[in-house]
Amino acid sequence: MSAARYQYSGFCAIDPKAYGAEFPVASAPPTPTGPLETGAAVISLAGPLCYTSRDFVTYDMILNAVRCAVSIEGAHTVALIVDSPGGDVPGAFDTARELRRIIKGAGKRFLAHTSSCAASAAYALISTADEISVSSTGQLGSIGVITAIESKAKAEASLGLEYAIITSGPRKSDGNSHLPISRDAIDAYQSSVDVMASEFFRLVDEHRPGVDSRGLGAGIYTGQAALAVKLADVIESREQFLSRAGTIASLPVVDTKLSTAAHAAAETPFMAKATDEDKKDDVRAALAKAAEDDSDKDMQAKAKRALAAFDKGDGEEEDNEKAKATANAAASLAATVQTLTASVEAQKAQITALTSQLSAKAVADERAAFFASRPDLTAEVVKSLEGVDLAVAKTIVASIPVVPGRVAAMAATASVADGAGKGDTQGAPEVDPTFKATAARLMGLDTVELKNEYNAAAHTLTLGKINRKVV
């Protein structure tokens, strides 16, 4: 028997141990088997499940097998026996819902069993069953999504290889193996994984309401443990499952004047809408005939109700299509509005950030210009005012006298007091006090004392107040 490796490079719902492992190649699509006396059409699924593949079972193969199973005369149950680690995310969740729609639409019982493993995408398929059974050593779970990013950049660089990746957008190169793995790429992939996992959780929550799909942490549970967390309903062997599948009540298999499809439609009127197109005429004719036959009043009444539902269903199809088209258009419009709203909000955020940056720069420039106007201040004083509001800092600095020698020459002039030195040769001219103090400082004839002074009345603090004394 030939084998192949499962190496899907996209998003997977699979037991991580199975990635890259070898599995037998599917020699033929899964087909339902008897024995029909059990009343169950059995479909076996083995190996990885794929959206498309030349080696393994695909989701289309599974759906075709189920369509074949529900058409088998005498089968009131469709039973899936699964031995699969899971597989591709694309198609998995839609296939799971379609399985149930086909089987329940045909009025059949839907059962599933594993004696080995039904994990991840495989569990997604059987989660829609009416009942899930597992052997004492069978495994269920791994409800989650996984993918990987590979980078060959370091290896290629060591070999002297260089690549230029040309893209039309910043996210286009995410996951390219010639580039180093970036945090942004990881975040983008994580976002996609979260969306797909949410769809998986929603599927399980719809059909297995007792399961805490998120809380299980994508773990795999064996036998009784799977039963305890409600991933399964029954613990039994494969043989016990097959034996029991034939005894579960569903549509009774009886000989009537109706064909199997017409009988199903009579028993369950909504079935008339789900009948294949190529059988509609035959079913309607059989229902009309049964509606005229009064030998079995109960069956006649059922046939009349089914015939009414059948005819009403044809008339409703066009209305349903119009409603569907309207809903699709509304959904498309809503998606467009949502996208535009998100774009506007993003632009608002960018404008707010830019405004904040410009405001911060203006304050920084004003602060720098202010301190540049006072080069006499020591580095320690400037540093102590770094975290102080600029308006407060200006008030503090204004109280600190300018230290001579650190600024341009003081614009002080000597002046002679009125009445002094004007014809009075006996008296010396009186010098302006400011000029005198400046001269004393320039000649080093004064002393400097720095003090911090607090004015309790004004509630002000003066840092580094300079007291000068002329020697």
matplotlib code that plots the C-alpha trace (Angstrom):
import matplotlib.pyplot as plt

x = [0.0, 1.5, 1.8, 2.0, 2.9, 0.4, 2.2, -0.5, 1.1, -2.1, -4.3, -4.9, -7.3, -5.3, -3.6, -0.1, 1.6, 0.1, 1.6, 4.3, 3.5, 2.9, -0.6, -1.9, -3.0, -6.8, -7.3, -10.9, -13.4, -15.4, -18.5, -21.4, -21.6, -24.2, -25.1, -28.5, -30.3, -28.9, -30.7, -27.5, -25.4, -21.8, -19.1, -15.5, -13.2, -9.5, -6.4, -6.1, -9.1, -8.4, -10.1, -8.4, -5.9, -4.7, -3.7, -6.2, -9.9, -11.4, -14.5, -16.3, -15.7, -17.3, -20.4, -20.8, -20.6, -23.3, -25.6, -25.2, -25.9, -29.1, -30.4, -30.0, -33.3, -34.0, -31.2, -32.7, -29.3, -26.0, -23.1, -19.6, -16.6, -13.7, -9.9, -8.5, -6.2, -8.1, -6.8, -7.5, -9.5, -10.8, -14.1, -14.1, -16.8, -19.1, -18.8, -19.8, -23.0, -23.7, -23.4, -26.1, -28.3, -28.2, -28.7, -31.4, -33.0, -33.4, -35.0, -32.1, -30.4, -26.8, -24.3, -20.5, -17.9, -14.1, -12.0, -8.8, -8.9, -11.3, -9.4, -9.7, -11.3, -12.5, -14.2, -15.7, -17.4, -18.8, -19.7, -23.0, -24.0, -27.0, -24.8, -21.0, -19.5, -15.9, -14.1, -12.3, -9.0, -10.4, -9.4, -11.5, -10.9, -8.1, -10.7, -8.5, -6.5, -2.8, -0.4, 3.3, 5.7, 9.0, 12.0, 15.1, 16.6, 19.5, 20.5, 20.3, 22.4, 25.1, 25.2, 25.6, 22.1, 20.1, 16.5, 14.5, 10.8, 8.6, 5.1, 2.0, 1.4, 3.1, 1.3, 1.8, 5.1, 4.0, 5.2, 7.6, 10.4, 13.1, 12.4, 13.0, 9.9, 8.6, 6.3, 3.8, 3.6, 3.1, 0.3, -1.4, -1.3, -2.5, -5.5, -6.5, -6.0, -8.3, -11.0, -11.0, -10.8, -13.9, -15.8, -14.7, -15.9, -19.2, -19.8, -19.2, -21.3, -24.2, -24.3, -22.7, -24.0, -22.5, -19.0, -16.7, -15.0, -12.7, -12.0, -10.7, -7.6, -7.5, -6.6, -7.2, -9.3, -9.3, -12.2, -13.9, -12.1, -13.8, -17.2, -16.6, -16.1, -19.1, -17.1, -18.8, -22.1, -21.3, -18.3, -18.5, -16.5, -16.8, -18.8, -21.2, -21.7, -22.5, -24.9, -26.7, -26.9, -29.2, -31.7, -32.1, -35.6, -36.0, -38.1, -39.8, -38.7, -42.1, -43.6, -46.1, -47.5, -45.1, -41.5, -38.9, -38.5, -42.3, -42.8, -40.2, -41.9, -45.3, -43.9, -42.0, -43.6, -40.6, -38.7, -40.6, -38.6, -35.3, -35.9, -33.5, -34.6, -34.6, -37.0, -39.5, -41.9, -41.9, -42.4, -45.3, -47.0, -46.7, -48.0, -50.9, -51.8, -51.6, -53.7, -56.5, -56.2, -58.6, -57.7, -55.3, -56.8, -53.8, -51.4, -53.9, -53.9, -50.2, -49.9, -52.3, -50.3, -47.0, -48.5, -49.7, -46.2, -44.6, -46.7, -46.2, -42.5, -42.2, -44.0, -41.8, -38.5, -38.6, -39.5, -36.8, -34.2, -35.4, -35.1, -31.7, -30.5, -31.8, -30.1, -26.9, -27.1, -27.8, -24.9, -22.6, -23.7, -23.2, -19.7, -18.8, -20.1, -18.2, -15.0, -15.5, -16.2, -13.1, -11.1, -12.5, -11.7, -8.2, -7.7, -9.1, -6.6, -3.8, -4.8, -5.1, -1.6, -0.1, -1.7, -0.3, 3.1, 3.1, 1.9, 4.6, 7.2, 6.0, 6.3, 9.7, 10.9, 9.5, 11.2, 14.6, 14.4, 13.6, 16.5, 18.8, 18.0, 19.5, 22.9, 24.0, 21.9, 24.0, 23.3, 22.1, 19.5, 18.3, 18.1, 16.1, 13.5, 13.1, 9.9, 8.4, 5.6, 7.1, 5.0, 6.1, 9.7, 9.6, 8.4, 11.1, 13.9, 12.6, 13.4, 17.0, 19.3, 21.4, 25.0, 27.5, 30.2, 27.8, 25.8, 26.6, 28.1, 25.5, 23.9, 24.8, 26.1, 27.8, 26.1, 27.0, 24.5, 23.0, 25.1, 28.1, 31.2, 29.8, 32.3, 32.8, 36.5, 36.5, 34.0, 34.3, 31.5, 28.8, 28.7, 25.5, 25.0, 24.3, 27.5, 29.4, 28.2, 29.0, 32.5, 33.1, 31.9, 34.1, 37.1, 36.4, 35.7, 32.5, 31.4, 28.5, 26.1, 23.4, 20.3, 16.9, 14.3, 10.6, 8.1, 5.3, 3.0, 3.2, 3.6, 6.6, 9.9, 13.0, 15.7, 19.4, 18.8, 22.1, 23.2, 26.2, 28.4, 31.0, 34.3]
y = [0.0, 3.4, 6.2, 10.0, 12.8, 15.4, 18.7, 21.3, 24.8, 26.8, 26.9, 23.4, 21.9, 18.8, 17.0, 18.7, 15.3, 14.4, 17.2, 15.9, 12.3, 9.5, 8.1, 5.5, 6.9, 6.7, 4.1, 5.0, 7.5, 6.5, 4.7, 3.6, -0.1, -2.4, -4.8, -3.3, -5.6, -3.5, -0.4, 1.7, 2.9, 3.0, 5.3, 4.9, 8.0, 7.4, 9.7, 13.4, 15.4, 17.8, 20.5, 19.2, 16.3, 13.5, 11.4, 11.8, 12.0, 15.3, 17.0, 16.6, 12.9, 12.8, 14.7, 12.5, 9.4, 10.8, 11.6, 8.0, 6.7, 8.6, 7.2, 3.6, 1.8, 0.5, 2.5, 4.7, 5.7, 7.1, 6.0, 7.5, 5.6, 7.9, 7.4, 10.8, 13.4, 16.2, 18.2, 21.4, 24.3, 25.5, 23.6, 21.7, 23.7, 24.1, 20.4, 19.6, 21.7, 20.3, 16.7, 17.3, 19.1, 16.2, 13.5, 15.2, 16.5, 12.8, 12.0, 9.8, 9.3, 10.6, 8.7, 8.8, 6.7, 6.4, 3.7, 5.5, 9.3, 11.9, 15.1, 18.7, 18.9, 15.3, 16.2, 19.3, 16.9, 14.5, 17.4, 17.8, 14.2, 13.2, 11.1, 10.5, 7.4, 6.6, 3.4, 3.3, 4.2, 6.4, 10.0, 13.1, 16.9, 19.2, 21.9, 24.6, 25.9, 25.8, 27.2, 28.0, 30.6, 29.3, 31.6, 30.5, 34.0, 33.2, 30.0, 31.7, 34.6, 32.2, 30.8, 34.2, 34.2, 37.4, 38.0, 41.1, 40.7, 43.1, 43.6, 45.8, 46.2, 45.8, 42.6, 40.9, 39.4, 38.0, 34.4, 34.6, 32.1, 34.4, 37.1, 37.1, 36.5, 39.8, 40.6, 42.2, 39.0, 36.9, 39.2, 39.1, 35.3, 35.1, 37.3, 34.8, 31.8, 33.5, 34.1, 30.5, 29.1, 31.2, 29.6, 26.2, 27.1, 28.4, 25.2, 23.0, 25.3, 25.0, 21.2, 20.3, 22.9, 21.1, 21.4, 24.3, 24.5, 27.4, 26.2, 22.8, 24.6, 22.4, 19.4, 15.8, 13.6, 9.8, 7.5, 8.4, 11.8, 12.6, 11.5, 13.7, 16.9, 16.0, 15.5, 12.1, 10.6, 6.9, 4.6, 1.5, -0.6, -0.4, -3.7, -2.4, 0.8, -1.0, -3.4, -0.6, 1.7, -0.8, -0.7, 3.0, 4.1, 6.5, 6.4, 3.0, 0.7, -0.7, -1.9, 0.6, 1.7, 4.7, 4.7, 5.2, 8.9, 9.5, 7.6, 9.8, 12.9, 11.7, 11.0, 14.3, 16.9, 19.3, 16.4, 17.2, 20.4, 18.6, 15.9, 15.8, 17.7, 14.6, 12.8, 15.6, 14.5, 10.9, 11.9, 14.2, 11.6, 9.0, 11.5, 12.4, 8.8, 8.1, 11.1, 9.6, 6.1, 5.9, 2.3, 3.7, 6.8, 7.7, 7.4, 9.3, 12.2, 12.3, 12.2, 15.1, 17.2, 16.4, 17.1, 20.6, 21.2, 20.0, 22.4, 25.3, 24.8, 25.2, 28.6, 29.8, 29.1, 32.2, 34.4, 32.7, 33.5, 37.2, 37.4, 35.8, 38.3, 41.2, 39.9, 39.4, 43.0, 44.3, 42.3, 43.6, 47.2, 46.8, 45.4, 48.3, 50.8, 49.0, 49.2, 52.9, 53.6, 51.8, 53.8, 57.1, 56.1, 55.2, 58.6, 60.3, 58.5, 59.4, 63.1, 63.1, 61.5, 64.0, 66.9, 65.6, 65.3, 68.8, 70.2, 68.3, 69.6, 73.2, 73.0, 71.4, 74.2, 76.9, 75.3, 75.0, 78.7, 79.9, 78.1, 79.2, 82.8, 82.1, 80.6, 81.7, 78.9, 75.9, 72.5, 71.3, 74.0, 73.3, 69.5, 70.1, 71.9, 69.2, 67.8, 71.1, 72.7, 75.4, 78.3, 77.3, 76.9, 80.5, 81.8, 80.1, 81.1, 84.8, 84.8, 83.8, 86.8, 86.7, 85.7, 88.2, 86.8, 84.2, 86.7, 89.5, 92.7, 94.3, 97.4, 99.5, 103.1, 105.3, 108.5, 111.5, 112.5, 116.0, 118.6, 116.4, 116.9, 120.0, 122.6, 121.0, 120.0, 119.0, 116.1, 112.7, 111.9, 109.6, 106.3, 104.5, 101.6, 99.0, 99.9, 99.9, 96.4, 95.1, 96.5, 94.9, 91.5, 91.8, 92.6, 89.7, 92.0, 90.4, 87.0, 84.9, 82.9, 80.6, 80.0, 78.4, 80.7, 79.9, 82.8, 81.5, 84.5, 84.2, 80.4, 80.6, 78.7, 80.4, 78.0, 79.1, 82.7, 84.6, 86.9, 89.0, 91.0, 93.5, 93.0]
z = [0.0, -1.0, 1.4, 1.2, 3.7, 4.8, 4.4, 3.8, 4.0, 4.9, 8.0, 9.5, 11.9, 12.6, 15.4, 15.5, 15.6, 12.3, 10.3, 8.0, 8.9, 6.3, 5.8, 3.3, 0.1, -0.4, -3.1, -3.6, -2.4, 0.7, -0.2, 2.1, 2.9, 4.5, 5.8, 4.9, 7.4, 10.2, 8.8, 8.7, 5.8, 7.1, 5.7, 6.8, 6.8, 7.2, 7.0, 6.6, 5.3, 2.5, 0.5, -2.6, -2.9, -5.2, -2.2, 0.6, 1.2, 0.2, 1.5, -1.8, -1.6, 1.8, 0.7, -2.3, -0.1, 2.2, -0.7, -1.9, 1.7, 2.1, -1.2, -0.1, 0.2, 3.7, 5.5, 8.2, 9.7, 8.3, 10.4, 10.1, 11.4, 11.6, 11.9, 11.1, 12.8, 10.9, 8.0, 6.1, 7.5, 4.1, 3.5, 6.9, 8.7, 5.7, 5.0, 8.6, 8.3, 4.8, 6.2, 8.7, 6.2, 3.7, 6.3, 8.4, 5.2, 4.1, 7.5, 8.6, 11.9, 11.9, 14.1, 14.4, 16.1, 16.5, 18.0, 17.1, 16.6, 15.3, 16.0, 14.9, 11.4, 11.8, 15.0, 13.3, 10.9, 13.5, 15.9, 13.9, 14.5, 16.6, 18.7, 19.0, 20.5, 21.3, 22.4, 25.7, 24.0, 21.2, 21.1, 20.4, 20.5, 19.3, 18.7, 17.2, 14.3, 13.6, 11.0, 10.7, 9.2, 7.9, 7.3, 5.4, 5.4, 7.8, 6.0, 2.6, 3.9, 5.1, 1.6, 0.0, -1.4, -1.6, -2.6, -3.4, -2.5, -4.5, -3.2, -3.7, 0.0, 3.4, 4.3, 0.9, 1.9, 5.2, 5.5, 2.6, 3.5, 2.0, 4.7, 8.4, 10.5, 11.7, 14.7, 12.3, 10.2, 13.3, 14.5, 11.1, 11.0, 14.6, 13.7, 10.9, 13.2, 15.8, 13.2, 12.0, 15.5, 16.4, 13.5, 14.8, 18.3, 16.9, 15.0, 18.0, 20.3, 17.8, 17.9, 21.2, 23.6, 26.6, 25.3, 26.5, 23.1, 24.1, 27.6, 26.3, 25.0, 21.8, 24.0, 22.9, 25.3, 25.5, 26.2, 29.6, 29.6, 26.3, 27.8, 30.9, 28.9, 26.7, 23.4, 23.2, 24.3, 24.6, 25.4, 23.2, 20.8, 17.0, 17.0, 19.6, 17.7, 14.5, 16.2, 18.0, 14.9, 13.4, 16.2, 16.7, 15.7, 12.9, 9.7, 9.8, 6.9, 5.7, 2.5, 1.3, -2.0, -1.9, -3.0, -0.2, -1.2, -1.3, 1.9, 3.6, 2.3, 3.6, 7.0, 7.2, 4.9, 4.9, 3.1, 0.0, -0.4, 0.0, -2.6, -5.6, -8.6, -10.9, -8.4, -7.9, -10.5, -9.4, -5.8, -6.6, -8.7, -5.9, -3.3, -5.5, -6.0, -2.2, -1.5, -3.6, -2.0, 0.9, 1.9, 4.6, 6.0, 8.1, 5.2, 2.9, 5.4, 5.5, 1.8, 1.4, 3.8, 2.1, -1.3, -0.1, 1.3, -2.0, -4.1, -1.7, -1.7, -5.5, -5.3, -2.5, -4.2, -6.3, -3.3, -1.3, -4.0, -4.1, -0.3, -0.4, -3.1, -1.0, 2.1, 0.2, -1.1, 2.3, 3.8, 1.1, 1.7, 5.5, 4.9, 2.7, 5.3, 8.0, 5.9, 5.3, 8.9, 10.0, 7.4, 8.7, 12.3, 11.4, 9.7, 12.8, 14.9, 12.6, 12.7, 16.5, 16.8, 14.4, 16.3, 19.5, 18.0, 16.6, 20.0, 21.9, 19.4, 19.8, 23.6, 23.3, 20.9, 23.2, 26.2, 24.4, 23.2, 26.7, 28.4, 25.5, 26.6, 30.0, 29.4, 32.8, 34.4, 35.5, 34.0, 37.4, 37.6, 34.0, 34.8, 38.0, 36.0, 33.2, 34.6, 35.6, 33.6, 31.3, 32.8, 36.3, 35.2, 33.7, 37.0, 39.0, 36.5, 36.6, 40.3, 39.7, 39.0, 35.8, 36.7, 35.0, 32.8, 31.3, 29.3, 26.9, 28.4, 30.7, 29.2, 32.3, 32.0, 34.6, 35.4, 37.5, 40.1, 39.7, 41.5, 41.8, 39.7, 38.0, 38.9, 42.3, 42.1, 45.7, 45.4, 43.5, 41.0, 42.3, 40.4, 39.6, 42.1, 39.4, 37.5, 40.8, 41.7, 38.2, 38.4, 41.7, 40.4, 37.3, 39.5, 41.9, 44.8, 45.8, 47.3, 46.0, 48.2, 46.7, 48.9, 48.5, 49.9, 50.6, 50.9, 53.2, 52.5, 48.7, 48.7, 46.4, 46.4, 45.0, 44.0, 44.0, 45.0, 44.7, 47.5, 46.7, 49.1, 48.0, 49.8]

ax = plt.figure().add_subplot(projection="3d")
ax.plot(x, y, z, "-o")
ax.set_aspect("equal")
plt.show()
